């Protein structure tokens, strides 16, 4: 277990994604950071992180991430998050609905020398699209 890496990930979640201090991204992510998320365009490097954070905040200005589970092993940290916020800006081409959205994200991060160098994961976009009314909820 590497509690130092876990703490860096916790701080990145709080500072950048919940508090919206996007310009501090360089404290947590390397310049050559890479991301691999199906159906999510992070862009390139540190500037890609900042651009994605701005897009998320445009759609949900009050977005917050809560960590439900965090596990680390060596250079890797795995985190399960609940992301929530109020849809007050255009998201995925949908005008603001003022609905409170909540969805899961599972992320695997690799850190080197105290910074996140790569990240991959899955975001539950189906839940987002159902909450936005873009698709019907599947029958249970």
C-alpha positions, 0 to 999 in steps of 0.5 A: 500500500502506498498511502502517499499516492492515495493522498495525491489522488484524493487531493487531485479529486478534491482540488481540481474536480470538486473545488474547481481549482483547474489551474492547479492541475500541474501539481497533480498531473505531468505535462505528458499525462495520457488518458484512456477513457472510452467515449471521453476525450481528455485531449493531450497532456496537462492542457487536456486535463484542464480542458476536460475539467472546464467542459465538465464545469460548464455542464455542471458548475457544482460538480463534486467527486466523492471517493467510494473506494480507493486501493493502491499497489505500488505506482497504481491507485484504483478509485471508485467515485460518485460524480454528482452535480446540477446540469446548469450548462449545455452537456452532450448537446443538451440544454440545461435541465437543472436536474441533479445528476449522479453517476459512477466512475472507476479509474486506474491511475499510475503515478511517478514521482508524486504525479499522475502520468496516466489514467484509464477508466470507465464512466457510467455514461449510460446513467448520465444519458438516462438522467438527461433523457437522451435514452430510455432506461432499460427494462429491469 
